[in-house]
Every structure is written in structure tokens, then in C-alpha cells.
Amino acid sequence: MTAVRRVEVVCTGNICRSPIGEVVLRAKLAEAGVDDVVVTSSGTGGWHAGDPMDSRAAAALRRRGYDGSAHRAQEFRSSWFAERDLVLAMDSGHLSALTRRLGTQAVPIELFAEIDVPDPYYGEDEGFDDVLDQIEKAADLWVERLSR
């Protein structure tokens, strides 16, 4: 039996970027036949805990054939570092916040994409499609890395 690897995708409130990242990465891993990775997402804060993802994020996903309807926001807990093999931050602010919480644990924390994924929350609907474009490209690279 193959050991399961756990990947956490993190943004601010867990209603826009990180749930898009979770849904896309999970789908692309499944498509590639990588079945030993569990992908979850959370936010650095708990303001939206229990809420579904932003309706604009869900609509952007639906337009591309992804289903984010099961998502419910949750706040990242420092105790989760012990249970995760990789933590992916959506921007450098999340990376800093997570690194401060890491303490002595040795869990890799990296940016999801090569550059910060911008927060589309306060912008127009098309900003969610732009974010999805960026996340899809970055997810392809993560699938490649996680397939090795």
C-alpha cells in the first residue's frame, strides 16, 4: 500500500484562491492517475469558517468543468503541520504567516505559483477567471512534481 501524502492549499479566508487551488489540483492529480495525494485547503483566518466558496469562484470553476460545491471554508491550524507533507501558500503574505506559525516542524511551505496569485475578492468577476488561469498552470507543475 502506498503512503498517502497530504497537501494543504492556503489563502486568506478560504473562499476564493485556496478552494480554487484545491479543486483544480485534486482534479488534475486524478486525471494524471496520482492517487496517493489528498488535497485540502484552508485560510490564515477563520472569518468565513463553514461558508461555501465565493459564488464567483464557484462560477469560474463551473465554467471550466470543475465542481467546488462541496467546499466549506476552514481556518488553518498550526497543529496541522504535523499532518501535512506540503503546504502551498497563494501569496507571499500567506507564506510569511505560515512560516511564523511553523515553529520547529519541518514541513515544506512553498508558493502555489511562481508569483503571487492575486486576490480577486474585491475585483470584477473576470478576475476569478484570471486567477483560475494562473492556478491551472501552476497546478500542472505541481502534478508533475507530485508524480515523481
Secondary structure, DSSP 8 states (H G I E B T S, - for coil): ----EEEEEEESSSSSHHHHHHHHHHHHHHHTT--SEEEEEEESS-TTTT----HHHHHHHHHTT---TT----B--GGGGGG-SEEEESSHHHHHHHHHHHTT----EEESSSS-----TTS-THHHHHHHHHHHHHHHHHHHHHH-
